[in-house]
């Protein structure tokens, strides 16, 4: 039965276009659905055979000329990602990419010439869902003569999540907590200026929603002061972060390192900040200063594209895995909608 690949994401649509072009084959390991695209002359024969021969594998970069499962003749065992050179000089040795589902490991394994991969720390490369496995397979398929690590953002993100140990996990939680002291959402200009007006317009709704989300108001600082949030609030946030999976925690950290705001990252995840408006929120003060002193030609566009490129892999992973659980003190409705009232945050006295 011919059918389409899921098109729920940009990468999903890209790999669908790749398969629909007739350059590769795909089939699932279920008994009810088999997806196969071949050239016009081979479609009739390949469809019936693929159910048995290619179960669970996204096949090669070109149509098969035989019914043999693609297996590397030169290399055996798992592919060690540690051997990929960071300078992009590693030759592409594989011809086929794909994935399979492993019930024992409880996830999907991206495959190169039917070989599973291992992270730089030696962890088995197992991803939690099929969409992510297809997207990672697409990254490896798009490599040309040389393997460019910079063009494997999802692979790098997934490998980092898989290699996260207890010590690094605690470090990630503390880093996110540390961001709150200098979070721009919790800071305002001390003077009644245009900048403060822009900050109120962009940040008030986020601050109000975040205070309701965690059940305790955030501390609002002014000027160069840091935000000294209530210890009870920091404890709730730390417990909340500790309840997240490695995938959820590390992806939040990666996005926060780019946005410089944990609250903006959380609001982006829940849809209270639009992706097309993200750079305007995270670079509010820079844009305000550039309006006064002048802009570098194309600087805004380049900075915006760089920000989007940095957060895209982590945000894609977050969208494909189970939802982030709510903090214990929050109700199920608090994260679903933004509050109507203005925030009642704890504020410091602006220094004159």
MARMAR-361970 format. One record per atom (N, C-alpha, C): residue in three letters; x, z, y; residue number from 1. Coordinates in steps of 0.1 Angstrom, whole numbers. Last residue first. Layout:
BEGIN
  rest     px     pz     py   nr
   Ala      X      Z      Y  NUM
...
***
This chain:
BEGIN
  rest     px     pz     py   nr
   Unk    183    417    560  352
   Unk    183    410    573  352
   Unk    197    410    579  352
   Unk    173    414    527  351
   Unk    183    419    536  351
   Unk    183    411    549  351
   Unk    141    421    514  350
   Unk    151    411    518  350
   Unk    160    417    528  350
   Unk    135    444    488  349
   Unk    134    442    503  349
   Unk    145    432    507  349
   Unk    122    431    457  348
   Unk    132    439    465  348
   Unk    130    436    480  348
   Unk     93    433    437  347
   Unk    101    426    447  347
   Unk    111    436    453  347
   Unk     75    426    409  346
   Unk     83    436    415  346
   Unk     92    430    425  346
   Unk     47    404    412  345
   Unk     60    407    407  345
   Unk     66    419    415  345
   Unk     21    392    406  344
   Unk     23    406    412  344
   Unk     36    411    407  344
   Unk     14    358    413  343
   Unk     21    368    406  343
   Unk     22    381    414  343
   Unk    -21    348    419  342
   Unk     -7    348    423  342
   Unk      0    359    416  342
   Unk    -44    337    393  341
   Unk    -40    346    404  341
   Unk    -25    345    407  341
   Unk    -47    321    371  340
   Unk    -52    316    384  340
   Unk    -47    325    396  340
   Unk    -21    314    347  339
   Unk    -30    323    354  339
   Unk    -35    317    367  339
   Unk    -21    287    324  338
   Unk    -15    293    335  338
   Unk    -25    302    342  338
   Unk    -26    290    288  337
   Unk    -30    285    302  337
   Unk    -22    293    312  337
   Unk    -15    299    265  336
   Unk    -22    287    265  336
   Unk    -25    281    278  336
   Unk     -4    324    267  335
   Unk      6    312    266  335
   Unk     -2    299    267  335
   Unk    -26    340    266  334
   Unk    -17    340    278  334
   Unk     -8    328    278  334
   Unk    -41    340    243  333
   Unk    -45    331    254  333
   Unk    -35    331    266  333
   Unk    -30    357    226  332
   Unk    -29    343    222  332
   Unk    -34    334    234  332
   Unk    -11    382    244  331
   Unk    -23    377    237  331
   Unk    -21    362    234  331
   Unk     20    399    241  330
   Unk     12    389    247  330
   Unk      0    385    238  330
   Unk     36    417    228  329
   Unk     28    422    239  329
   Unk     19    412    245  329
   Unk     51    401    211  328
   Unk     41    410    205  328
   Unk     32    416    216  328
   Unk     52    366    220  327
   Unk     58    379    220  327
   Unk     47    389    216  327
   Unk     44    339    197  326
   Unk     41    347    209  326
   Unk     48    360    208  326
   Unk     67    316    181  325
   Unk     57    327    181  325
   Unk     55    334    194  325
   Unk     68    281    186  324
   Unk     75    294    189  324
   Unk     64    305    188  324
   Unk     56    260    159  323
   Unk     56    265    173  323
   Unk     63    279    174  323
   Unk     78    241    137  322
   Unk     67    250    139  322
   Unk     68    257    153  322
   Unk     93    210    151  321
   Unk     93    222    142  321
   Unk     81    231    145  321
   Unk     92    191    170  320
   Unk     90    187    156  320
   Unk     89    198    146  320
   Unk     99    201    195  319
   Unk     86    195    193  319
   Unk     82    192    178  319
   Unk    125    209    190  318
   Unk    115    219    193  318
   Unk    101    214    190  318
   Unk    137    183    189  317
   Unk    137    192    177  317
   Unk    126    203    178  317
   Unk    133    175    215  316
   Unk    128    167    204  316
   Unk    127    176    191  316
   Unk    148    193    229  315
   Unk    134    193    231  315
   Unk    127    185    220  315
   Unk    174    187    220  314
   Unk    169    200    217  314
   Unk    154    200    219  314
   Unk    176    160    230  313
   Unk    177    163    216  313
   Unk    171    176    212  313
   Unk    171    163    259  312
   Unk    162    155    251  312
   Unk    164    159    236  312
   Unk    189    176    276  311
   Unk    178    184    270  311
   Unk    170    176    260  311
   Unk    207    156    284  310
   Unk    212    169    278  310
   Unk    201    176    271  310
   Unk    191    136    295  309
   Unk    199    133    283  309
   Unk    203    146    276  309
   Unk    182    149    318  308
   Unk    172    145    307  308
   Unk    179    142    294  308
   Unk    206    152    332  307
   Unk    198    164    328  307
   Unk    189    161    316  307
   Unk    213    125    336  306
   Unk    222    134    328  306
   Unk    214    147    323  306
   Unk    192    117    352  305
   Unk    193    111    339  305
   Unk    202    120    330  305
   Unk    197    132    375  304
   Unk    185    134    368  304
   Unk    186    128    353  304
   Unk    222    123    382  303
   Unk    221    137    379  303
   Unk    208    139    371  303
   Unk    216     96    388  302
   Unk    225     99    378  302
   Unk    224    114    373  302
   Unk    198    100    410  301
   Unk    194     93    397  301
   Unk    203     96    386  301
   Unk    214    113    429  300
   Unk    202    119    424  300
   Unk    198    113    411  300
   Unk    234     93    434  299
   Unk    238    106    428  299
   Unk    226    113    422  299
   Unk    230     70    447  298
   Unk    227     70    433  298
   Unk    230     84    426  298
   Unk    250     81    473  297
   Unk    243     70    467  297
   Unk    242     71    452  297
   Unk    245    115    482  296
   Unk    255    105    476  296
   Unk    247     94    470  296
   Unk    228    124    512  295
   Unk    228    122    497  295
   Unk    239    112    493  295
   Unk    228    150    537  294
   Unk    230    136    532  294
   Unk    231    135    517  294
   Unk    223    175    546  293
   Unk    236    170    548  293
   Unk    238    155    544  293
   Unk    195    178    541  292
   Unk    201    182    554  292
   Unk    214    175    557  292
   Unk    190    168    516  291
   Unk    182    163    527  291
   Unk    188    167    540  291
   Unk    208    184    502  290
   Unk    211    170    504  290
   Unk    203    163    514  290
   Unk    195    209    502  289
   Unk    207    207    509  289
   Unk    211    193    512  289
   Unk    173    202    485  288
   Unk    171    206    499  288
   Unk    183    205    507  288
   Unk    186    196    462  287
   Unk    179    185    469  287
   Unk    176    189    483  287
   Unk    196    221    455  286
   Unk    205    210    458  286
   Unk    199    199    465  286
   Unk    172    235    452  285
   Unk    181    239    463  285
   Unk    191    228    466  285
   Unk    161    221    429  284
   Unk    154    223    441  284
   Unk    163    225    453  284
   Unk    167    214    403  283
   Unk    176    211    413  283
   Unk    170    212    427  283
   Unk    145    221    388  282
   Unk    157    228    385  282
   Unk    168    225    395  282
   Unk    124    205    399  281
   Unk    123    220    398  281
   Unk    136    226    397  281
   Unk    132    179    396  280
   Unk    128    184    410  280
   Unk    128    199    410  280
   Unk    135    178    369  279
   Unk    147    178    377  279
   Unk    144    183    391  279
   Unk    108    178    360  278
   Unk    117    188    356  278
   Unk    129    189    366  278
   Unk     89    159    361  277
   Unk     90    167    373  277
   Unk    101    178    371  277
   Unk     86    148    337  276
   Unk     90    139    348  276
   Unk     92    146    361  276
   Unk     78    171    322  275
   Unk     92    165    320  275
   Unk     96    156    331  275
   Unk     61    197    339  274
   Unk     61    184    334  274
   Unk     76    178    333  274
   Unk     55    229    330  273
   Unk     64    221    338  273
   Unk     64    207    331  273
   Unk     38    239    312  272
   Unk     36    243    325  272
   Unk     45    236    335  272
   Unk     44    234    285  271
   Unk     37    224    292  271
   Unk     33    228    307  271
   Unk     59    250    269  270
   Unk     45    252    269  270
   Unk     37    243    278  270
   Unk     85    241    276  269
   Unk     80    240    262  269
   Unk     65    241    261  269
   Unk     86    247    304  268
   Unk     86    233    299  268
   Unk     81    231    285  268
   Unk     86    274    303  267
   Unk     74    268    309  267
   Unk     74    253    305  267
   Unk    111    278    291  266
   Unk     99    283    284  266
   Unk     87    276    290  266
   Unk    127    267    312  265
   Unk    127    262    298  265
   Unk    115    266    290  265
   Unk    121    284    333  264
   Unk    117    270    334  264
   Unk    117    263    320  264
   Unk    132    308    322  263
   Unk    117    307    325  263
   Unk    113    293    327  263
   Unk    159    302    321  262
   Unk    152    305    309  262
   Unk    137    303    311  262
   Unk    178    279    338  261
   Unk    166    288    340  261
   Unk    159    290    326  261
   Unk    195    258    337  260
   Unk    200    271    344  260
   Unk    189    281    346  260
   Unk    191    235    323  259
   Unk    182    238    334  259
   Unk    186    250    342  259
   Unk    212    237    304  258
   Unk    211    226    313  258
   Unk    202    228    325  258
   Unk    209    261    291  257
   Unk    222    258    296  257
   Unk    222    246    306  257
   Unk    182    257    282  256
   Unk    185    266    293  256
   Unk    199    264    299  256
   Unk    187    240    260  255
   Unk    179    235    272  255
   Unk    182    244    284  255
   Unk    201    257    243  254
   Unk    207    244    248  254
   Unk    200    239    260  254
   Unk    183    278    239  253
   Unk    196    280    246  253
   Unk    202    267    251  253
   Unk    163    265    225  252
   Unk    160    271    238  252
   Unk    173    273    246  252
   Unk    178    258    202  251
   Unk    173    247    211  251
   Unk    169    253    225  251
   Unk    183    283    192  250
   Unk    194    275    197  250
   Unk    189    264    206  250
   Unk    157    292    185  249
   Unk    166    300    194  249
   Unk    176    291    200  249
   Unk    147    273    167  248
   Unk    140    276    179  248
   Unk    149    282    189  248
   Unk    166    274    146  247
   Unk    163    262    152  247
   Unk    157    264    166  247
   Unk    165    301    138  246
   Unk    177    296    143  246
   Unk    175    283    151  246
   Unk    133    315    149  245
   Unk    142    309    139  245
   Unk    155    304    146  245
   Unk    126    346    166  244
   Unk    127    331    165  244
   Unk    136    327    154  244
   Unk    128    372    171  243
   Unk    118    368    161  243
   Unk    119    353    158  243
   Unk    146    375    191  242
   Unk    151    379    178  242
   Unk    141    374    167  242
   Unk    130    369    213  241
   Unk    140    360    209  241
   Unk    146    363    195  241
   Unk    115    393    213  240
   Unk    108    380    211  240
   Unk    118    370    206  240
   Unk    133    412    218  239
   Unk    126    413    205  239
   Unk    120    399    202  239
   Unk    140    404    244  238
   Unk    150    404    234  238
   Unk    144    404    220  238
   Unk    116    408    257  237
   Unk    121    394    256  237
   Unk    132    394    245  237
   Unk    113    436    255  236
   Unk    103    427    249  236
   Unk    109    413    247  236
   Unk    136    444    270  235
   Unk    135    447    256  235
   Unk    125    438    249  235
   Unk    130    434    295  234
   Unk    141    429    288  234
   Unk    141    432    273  234
   Unk    108    452    301  233
   Unk    106    437    300  233
   Unk    117    431    292  233
   Unk    120    476    301  232
   Unk    110    474    292  232
   Unk    107    459    290  232
   Unk    138    474    324  231
   Unk    143    475    310  231
   Unk    133    472    299  231
   Unk    129    450    349  230
   Unk    126    463    342  230
   Unk    132    463    328  230
   Unk    156    431    364  229
   Unk    143    432    357  229
   Unk    141    445    350  229
   Unk    170    424    391  228
   Unk    172    436    382  228
   Unk    158    438    375  228
   Unk    185    396    401  227
   Unk    172    401    397  227
   Unk    174    412    387  227
   Unk    210    399    427  226
   Unk    206    395    414  226
   Unk    192    401    411  226
   Unk    213    386    460  225
   Unk    210    397    451  225
   Unk    206    391    437  225
   Unk    215    366    479  224
   Unk    225    367    469  224
   Unk    223    378    459  224
   Unk    180    361    484  223
   Unk    194    358    488  223
   Unk    204    359    477  223
   Unk    161    384    465  222
   Unk    163    376    477  222
   Unk    177    373    479  222
   Unk    141    388    435  221
   Unk    152    392    444  221
   Unk    152    381    455  221
   Unk    116    402    416  220
   Unk    118    391    425  220
   Unk    129    395    435  220
   Unk    111    409    382  219
   Unk    117    414    395  219
   Unk    120    402    403  219
   Unk     81    403    364  218
   Unk     95    401    366  218
   Unk     99    406    380  218
   Unk     56    424    349  217
   Unk     60    415    360  217
   Unk     76    414    361  217
   Unk     47    420    315  216
   Unk     53    429    325  216
   Unk     58    420    336  216
   Unk     37    402    296  215
   Unk     29    414    299  215
   Unk     35    423    309  215
   Unk     47    377    290  214
   Unk     54    389    285  214
   Unk     47    402    288  214
   Unk     28    361    303  213
   Unk     32    358    289  213
   Unk     39    370    283  213
   Unk     27    371    329  212
   Unk     15    373    320  212
   Unk     19    370    305  212
   Unk     51    362    338  211
   Unk     48    377    338  211
   Unk     36    380    329  211
   Unk     49    335    334  210
   Unk     59    342    326  210
   Unk     56    357    326  210
   Unk     29    329    354  209
   Unk     27    326    340  209
   Unk     36    334    331  209
   Unk     43    336    377  208
   Unk     31    342    374  208
   Unk     27    341    359  208
   Unk     65    318    376  207
   Unk     67    333    376  207
   Unk     55    340    372  207
   Unk     51    294    378  206
   Unk     60    297    366  206
   Unk     62    312    365  206
   Unk     39    296    403  205
   Unk     31    295    391  205
   Unk     39    298    379  205
   Unk     63    299    420  204
   Unk     53    309    419  204
   Unk     44    308    407  204
   Unk     80    277    422  203
   Unk     83    287    412  203
   Unk     72    297    410  203
   Unk     72    257    440  202
   Unk     77    253    427  202
   Unk     77    264    417  202
   Unk     63    271    463  201
   Unk     55    261    457  201
   Unk     59    257    443  201
   Unk     85    288    468  200
   Unk     72    294    464  200
   Unk     63    283    458  200
   Unk    105    269    474  199
   Unk    106    278    462  199
   Unk     93    284    458  199
   Unk     95    258    497  198
   Unk     96    250    486  198
   Unk     98    258    473  198
   Unk     96    281    514  197
   Unk     83    275    511  197
   Unk     84    266    499  197
   Unk    124    285    514  196
   Unk    115    295    508  196
   Unk    102    289    505  196
   Unk    131    262    528  195
   Unk    136    264    514  195
   Unk    127    274    507  195
   Unk    121    266    553  194
   Unk    115    255    545  194
   Unk    119    257    530  194
   Unk    119    302    557  193
   Unk    124    289    559  193
   Unk    117    279    551  193
   Unk    123    332    564  192
   Unk    110    324    563  192
   Unk    114    310    567  192
   Unk    150    343    543  191
   Unk    144    340    556  191
   Unk    131    332    554  191
   Unk    159    347    517  190
   Unk    155    359    525  190
   Unk    148    355    538  190
   Unk    147    326    491  189
   Unk    155    327    503  189
   Unk    150    339    512  189
   Unk    144    342    459  188
   Unk    138    335    470  188
   Unk    148    336    482  188
   Unk    142    342    423  187
   Unk    150    344    435  187
   Unk    143    336    447  187
   Unk    132    336    398  186
   Unk    131    350    403  186
   Unk    138    353    416  186
   Unk    140    310    394  185
   Unk    125    313    395  185
   Unk    123    327    401  185
   Unk    167    311    389  184
   Unk    162    307    402  184
   Unk    147    310    404  184
   Unk    182    339    374  183
   Unk    172    328    372  183
   Unk    167    324    386  183
   Unk    201    358    371  182
   Unk    203    348    382  182
   Unk    193    336    380  182
   Unk    191    374    351  181
   Unk    196    380    363  181
   Unk    197    371    374  181
   Unk    185    356    330  180
   Unk    174    361    337  180
   Unk    179    368    350  180
   Unk    208    351    315  179
   Unk    204    341    325  179
   Unk    193    346    334  179
   Unk    210    372    297  178
   Unk    219    372    309  178
   Unk    214    362    320  178
   Unk    193    363    277  177
   Unk    189    375    285  177
   Unk    197    376    298  177
   Unk    209    342    268  176
   Unk    196    340    274  176
   Unk    191    351    282  176
   Unk    230    357    258  175
   Unk    233    347    269  175
   Unk    219    344    275  175
   Unk    219    372    238  174
   Unk    225    379    250  174
   Unk    227    369    261  174
   Unk    213    352    220  173
   Unk    202    360    226  173
   Unk    207    367    238  173
   Unk    238    342    214  172
   Unk    229    333    220  172
   Unk    218    341    227  172
   Unk    249    364    201  171
   Unk    256    360    213  171
   Unk    246    350    221  171
   Unk    234    365    178  170
   Unk    233    376    188  170
   Unk    239    372    201  170
   Unk    243    341    167  169
   Unk    229    343    170  169
   Unk    227    354    180  169
   Unk    269    347    161  168
   Unk    266    337    171  168
   Unk    251    337    176  168
   Unk    264    366    140  167
   Unk    272    369    152  167
   Unk    269    360    164  167
   Unk    250    351    121  166
   Unk    244    363    127  166
   Unk    251    367    140  166
   Unk    254    315    127  165
   Unk    255    328    119  165
   Unk    250    339    127  165
   Unk    246    282    127  164
   Unk    244    294    134  164
   Unk    244    306    125  164
   Unk    246    258    114  163
   Unk    258    266    113  163
   Unk    257    279    121  163
   Unk    222    246    120  162
   Unk    224    250    106  162
   Unk    236    259    105  162
   Unk    225    241    147  161
   Unk    215    250    143  161
   Unk    217    255    129  161
   Unk    245    222    146  160
   Unk    248    235    153  160
   Unk    238    245    149  160
   Unk    232    201    133  159
   Unk    244    208    126  159
   Unk    247    221    133  159
   Unk    212    194    152  158
   Unk    208    200    139  158
   Unk    220    207    132  158
   Unk    229    185    173  157
   Unk    220    196    175  157
   Unk    216    203    162  157
   Unk    242    163    160  156
   Unk    250    174    165  156
   Unk    241    187    167  156
   Unk    220    147    154  155
   Unk    228    152    143  155
   Unk    236    164    148  155
   Unk    211    142    180  154
   Unk    202    149    171  154
   Unk    210    155    159  154
   Unk    233    126    190  153
   Unk    229    139    196  153
   Unk    220    148    187  153
   Unk    252    105    185  152
   Unk    246    113    174  152
   Unk    241    126    180  152
   Unk    268     94    204  151
   Unk    255     87    201  151
   Unk    248     93    189  151
   Unk    291    108    204  150
   Unk    282    109    216  150
   Unk    269    103    214  150
   Unk    304     99    181  149
   Unk    297    112    180  149
   Unk    288    114    192  149
   Unk    304     68    169  148
   Unk    305     74    182  148
   Unk    297     88    181  148
   Unk    321     50    145  147
   Unk    311     61    147  147
   Unk    314     68    160  147
   Unk    325     14    148  146
   Unk    330     28    149  146
   Unk    319     38    151  146
   Unk    307     -7    146  145
   Unk    319     -7    138  145
   Unk    325      7    137  145
   Unk    278     13    151  144
   Unk    283     -1    149  144
   Unk    296      0    141  144
   Unk    248     31    146  143
   Unk    263     31    147  143
   Unk    268     17    144  143
   Unk    222     31    138  142
   Unk    225     24    151  142
   Unk    240     24    153  142
   Unk    221     48    116  141
   Unk    219     33    114  141
   Unk    224     25    126  141
   Unk    223     73    127  140
   Unk    234     67    119  140
   Unk    233     52    117  140
   Unk    198     74    140  139
   Unk    211     75    148  139
   Unk    222     69    140  139
   Unk    180     72    119  138
   Unk    181     61    129  138
   Unk    194     62    137  138
   Unk    184     96    107  137
   Unk    188     84    100  137
   Unk    189     72    109  137
   Unk    173    112    126  136
   Unk    187    114    124  136
   Unk    192    101    116  136
   Unk    146    104    123  135
   Unk    153    102    136  135
   Unk    168    103    135  135
   Unk    141    112     97  134
   Unk    140     98    101  134
   Unk    148     95    114  134
   Unk    143    140    100  133
   Unk    152    132     91  133
   Unk    152    118     94  133
   Unk    122    145    118  132
   Unk    136    147    122  132
   Unk    146    140    113  132
   Unk    100    138    101  131
   Unk    103    131    114  131
   Unk    117    133    119  131
   Unk    101    156     80  130
   Unk    105    142     78  130
   Unk    108    135     90  130
   Unk    118    189     85  129
   Unk    106    179     85  129
   Unk    111    165     84  129
   Unk    141    205     86  128
   Unk    128    211     81  128
   Unk    117    201     80  128
   Unk    172    194     70  127
   Unk    163    195     81  127
   Unk    149    198     77  127
   Unk    203    201     58  126
   Unk    189    201     54  126
   Unk    180    203     66  126
   Unk    233    199     49  125
   Unk    226    193     60  125
   Unk    211    191     55  125
   Unk    250    228     39  124
   Unk    242    216     34  124
   Unk    233    212     46  124
   Unk    279    237     57  123
   Unk    265    240     53  123
   Unk    258    227     49  123
   Unk    305    234     66  122
   Unk    303    233     52  122
   Unk    288    236     47  122
   Unk    308    233     93  121
   Unk    311    246     87  121
   Unk    308    246     72  121
   Unk    300    206     99  120
   Unk    315    210    100  120
   Unk    318    223     94  120
   Unk    276    200     72  119
   Unk    280    203     86  119
   Unk    295    206     87  119
   Unk    272    173     49  118
   Unk    275    187     52  118
   Unk    280    189     66  118
   Unk    248    150     34  117
   Unk    258    154     44  117
   Unk    260    169     44  117
   Unk    244    130      5  116
   Unk    239    140     14  116
   Unk    251    144     23  116
   Unk    243     96     -2  115
   Unk    251    108     -2  115
   Unk    246    118      9  115
   Unk    233     70      0  114
   Unk    227     79    -10  114
   Unk    235     92    -11  114
   Unk    246     61     23  113
   Unk    249     55     10  113
   Unk    245     64     -1  113
   Unk    237     90     36  112
   Unk    245     79     39  112
   Unk    250     73     26  112
   Unk    206    108     44  111
   Unk    216    103     34  111
   Unk    224     91     40  111
   Unk    191    139     52  110
   Unk    195    126     56  110
   Unk    207    121     47  110
   Unk    169    158     34  109
   Unk    183    155     35  109
   Unk    186    141     40  109
   Unk    144    182     40  108
   Unk    148    168     39  108
   Unk    163    167     42  108
   Unk    136    212     21  107
   Unk    137    204     33  107
   Unk    141    190     30  107
   Unk    142    231      1  106
   Unk    130    233     10  106
   Unk    131    225     22  106
   Unk    159    230    -20  105
   Unk    165    234     -7  105
   Unk    154    235      4  105
   Unk    141    222    -40  104
   Unk    149    234    -42  104
   Unk    155    239    -28  104
   Unk    131    197    -30  103
   Unk    122    209    -31  103
   Unk    130    222    -33  103
   Unk    142    175     -9  102
   Unk    147    183    -19  102
   Unk    139    196    -20  102
   Unk    137    141      0  101
   Unk    132    155      0  101
   Unk    137    163    -11  101
   Unk    159    119     17  100
   Unk    152    123      5  100
   Unk    147    138      7  100
   Unk    169     91     36   99
   Unk    166    105     35   99
   Unk    159    107     22   99
   Unk    194     68     49   98
   Unk    181     71     44   98
   Unk    178     86     44   98
   Unk    215     39     52   97
   Unk    211     52     56   97
   Unk    197     55     51   97
   Unk    242     19     41   96
   Unk    228     23     40   96
   Unk    226     37     46   96
   Unk    269     16     44   95
   Unk    261      4     47   95
   Unk    246      8     47   95
   Unk    298     33     57   94
   Unk    286     33     49   94
   Unk    278     20     53   94
   Unk    319     35     74   93
   Unk    322     32     61   93
   Unk    310     29     52   93
   Unk    330     30    106   92
   Unk    317     32     98   92
   Unk    319     26     84   92
   Unk    359     48    115   91
   Unk    352     35    111   91
   Unk    339     38    104   91
   Unk    365     68    142   90
   Unk    362     68    128   90
   Unk    355     55    125   90
   Unk    369     70    169   89
   Unk    377     60    162   89
   Unk    375     60    147   89
   Unk    358     89    186   88
   Unk    350     77    183   88
   Unk    358     67    176   88
   Unk    369    113    191   87
   Unk    373    103    200   87
   Unk    366     90    197   87
   Unk    363    130    170   86
   Unk    355    132    182   86
   Unk    358    121    192   86
   Unk    359    118    137   85
   Unk    368    121    148   85
   Unk    360    121    161   85
   Unk    346    134    109   84
   Unk    343    124    120   84
   Unk    351    128    132   84
   Unk    350    155     92   83
   Unk    360    144     92   83
   Unk    357    133    102   83
   Unk    328    171     93   82
   Unk    341    176     99   82
   Unk    351    165    100   82
   Unk    309    161     77   81
   Unk    309    157     91   81
   Unk    321    162     99   81
   Unk    313    149     46   80
   Unk    317    160     55   80
   Unk    318    156     69   80
   Unk    290    140     23   79
   Unk    297    135     35   79
   Unk    300    147     43   79
   Unk    293    149    -12   78
   Unk    287    150      1   78
   Unk    296    144     12   78
   Unk    304    125    -38   77
   Unk    301    138    -32   77
   Unk    295    137    -18   77
   Unk    326     97    -33   76
   Unk    317    105    -41   76
   Unk    315    118    -34   76
   Unk    334     64    -23   75
   Unk    333     78    -20   75
   Unk    323     85    -28   75
   Unk    332     37    -32   74
   Unk    345     43    -29   74
   Unk    345     58    -27   74
   Unk    306     31    -37   73
   Unk    315     29    -48   73
   Unk    329     35    -45   73
   Unk    276     46    -28   72
   Unk    289     42    -24   72
   Unk    298     41    -36   72
   Unk    245     31    -36   71
   Unk    254     42    -39   71
   Unk    268     38    -35   71
   Unk    213     21    -35   70
   Unk    225     20    -28   70
   Unk    234     33    -30   70
   Unk    199     11    -66   69
   Unk    199     22    -55   69
   Unk    212     21    -48   69
   Unk    192    -23    -72   68
   Unk    201    -11    -74   68
   Unk    199     -1    -63   68
   Unk    179    -46    -71   67
   Unk    171    -35    -73   67
   Unk    179    -22    -75   67
   Unk    192    -68    -45   66
   Unk    191    -64    -59   66
   Unk    182    -51    -59   66
   Unk    194    -72    -19   65
   Unk    194    -84    -27   65
   Unk    193    -81    -42   65
   Unk    176    -56      7   64
   Unk    183    -55     -6   64
   Unk    183    -69    -13   64
   Unk    181    -62     42   63
   Unk    172    -62     30   63
   Unk    181    -63     17   63
   Unk    201    -39     60   62
   Unk    197    -52     57   62
   Unk    189    -52     44   62
   Unk    205    -13     62   61
   Unk    205    -20     75   61
   Unk    202    -35     73   61
   Unk    184      2     37   60
   Unk    196     -2     43   60
   Unk    194     -9     56   60
   Unk    159     27     35   59
   Unk    169     19     29   59
   Unk    179     14     39   59
   Unk    149     59     30   58
   Unk    149     49     40   58
   Unk    161     40     37   58
   Unk    136     72      1   57
   Unk    148     67      7   57
   Unk    144     57     18   57
   Unk    116     81    -17   56
   Unk    122     90     -8   56
   Unk    134     85      0   56
   Unk    122     58    -43   55
   Unk    114     69    -38   55
   Unk    122     78    -29   55
   Unk    129     32    -51   54
   Unk    134     37    -39   54
   Unk    126     49    -34   54
   Unk    118     26    -77   53
   Unk    133     25    -75   53
   Unk    138     32    -62   53
   Unk     90     29    -77   52
   Unk     99     35    -88   52
   Unk    113     36    -84   52
   Unk     81     16    -55   51
   Unk     75     29    -58   51
   Unk     84     37    -68   51
   Unk     93     -9    -54   50
   Unk     99      2    -45   50
   Unk     93     16    -49   50
   Unk     79    -27    -69   49
   Unk     91    -21    -75   49
   Unk     96     -9    -67   49
   Unk     58    -35    -53   48
   Unk     55    -28    -66   48
   Unk     67    -21    -72   48
   Unk     73    -47    -31   47
   Unk     63    -36    -29   47
   Unk     60    -28    -42   47
   Unk     88    -68    -40   46
   Unk     95    -56    -36   46
   Unk     85    -44    -35   46
   Unk     71    -90    -45   45
   Unk     78    -84    -56   45
   Unk     84    -70    -52   45
   Unk     61    -96    -19   44
   Unk     52    -94    -30   44
   Unk     59    -86    -42   44
   Unk     84    -99     -1   43
   Unk     74    -88      1   43
   Unk     66    -85    -12   43
   Unk    102   -119     -1   42
   Unk    104   -109    -10   42
   Unk     93    -98    -10   42
   Unk     95   -138     19   41
   Unk     96   -143      6   41
   Unk     97   -132     -5   41
   Unk     96   -123     43   40
   Unk     83   -128     38   40
   Unk     84   -132     24   40
   Unk    116    -93     39   39
   Unk    114   -106     44   39
   Unk    101   -112     37   39
   Unk     99    -61     40   38
   Unk    110    -70     36   38
   Unk    107    -83     43   38
   Unk     89    -28     40   37
   Unk     89    -41     48   37
   Unk    101    -49     44   37
   Unk     68     -3     27   36
   Unk     79    -13     24   36
   Unk     78    -25     34   36
   Unk     57     27     17   35
   Unk     58     19     29   35
   Unk     70      9     26   35
   Unk     32     41     -1   34
   Unk     45     35     -2   34
   Unk     46     25      9   34
   Unk     12     69    -11   33
   Unk     16     60      0   33
   Unk     30     54     -3   33
   Unk      6     84    -32   32
   Unk     -5     78    -26   32
   Unk      0     68    -15   32
   Unk     27     98    -43   31
   Unk     21     88    -52   31
   Unk     10     80    -45   31
   Unk     57    102    -23   30
   Unk     44    106    -27   30
   Unk     37     95    -35   30
   Unk     81     95    -13   29
   Unk     81    100    -27   29
   Unk     68    105    -31   29
   Unk     80     64      5   28
   Unk     80     78      4   28
   Unk     80     82    -11   28
   Unk    103     38     17   27
   Unk     92     42      8   27
   Unk     92     57      7   27
   Unk    115      9     33   26
   Unk    112     23     33   26
   Unk    101     27     24   26
   Unk    140    -14     44   25
   Unk    129    -10     35   25
   Unk    127      5     36   25
   Unk    149    -38     70   24
   Unk    152    -27     61   24
   Unk    139    -23     53   24
   Unk    142    -59     86   23
   Unk    156    -57     83   23
   Unk    159    -46     74   23
   Unk    117    -63     96   22
   Unk    120    -69     83   22
   Unk    135    -67     79   22
   Unk    107    -50    118   21
   Unk    114    -62    120   21
   Unk    118    -70    108   21
   Unk     98    -26    110   20
   Unk     88    -36    111   20
   Unk     94    -50    113   20
   Unk    121    -10    112   19
   Unk    116    -13     99   19
   Unk    106    -25    100   19
   Unk    123     -9    140   18
   Unk    134    -13    132   18
   Unk    129    -18    118   18
   Unk     99      2    148   17
   Unk    102    -12    152   17
   Unk    114    -18    144   17
   Unk    103     27    137   16
   Unk     92     19    132   16
   Unk     95      4    136   16
   Unk    124     37    152   15
   Unk    127     34    138   15
   Unk    116     26    132   15
   Unk    110     38    177   14
   Unk    122     30    176   14
   Unk    125     27    161   14
   Unk     90     56    172   13
   Unk     86     43    175   13
   Unk     98     33    173   13
   Unk    106     79    168   12
   Unk     97     74    158   12
   Unk     93     60    160   12
   Unk    117     82    193   11
   Unk    126     78    182   11
   Unk    118     74    170   11
   Unk     94     89    207   10
   Unk    101     77    211   10
   Unk    110     72    199   10
   Unk     67     99    185    9
   Unk     78    101    194    9
   Unk     85     88    197    9
   Unk     48     92    167    8
   Unk     45    104    175    8
   Unk     56    106    186    8
   Unk     43     73    147    7
   Unk     48     69    160    7
   Unk     46     80    170    7
   Unk     51     71    112    6
   Unk     45     78    124    6
   Unk     51     74    137    6
   Unk     50     37     99    5
   Unk     57     50    101    5
   Unk     50     57    112    5
   Unk     22     21     83    4
   Unk     32     23     93    4
   Unk     38     37     93    4
   Unk     18      5     51    3
   Unk     13     13     62    3
   Unk     25     15     71    3
   Unk      8    -10     21    2
   Unk     15    -11     33    2
   Unk      9     -2     43    2
   Unk      8      0    -12    1
   Unk      0      0      0    1
   Unk      9      0     12    1
***
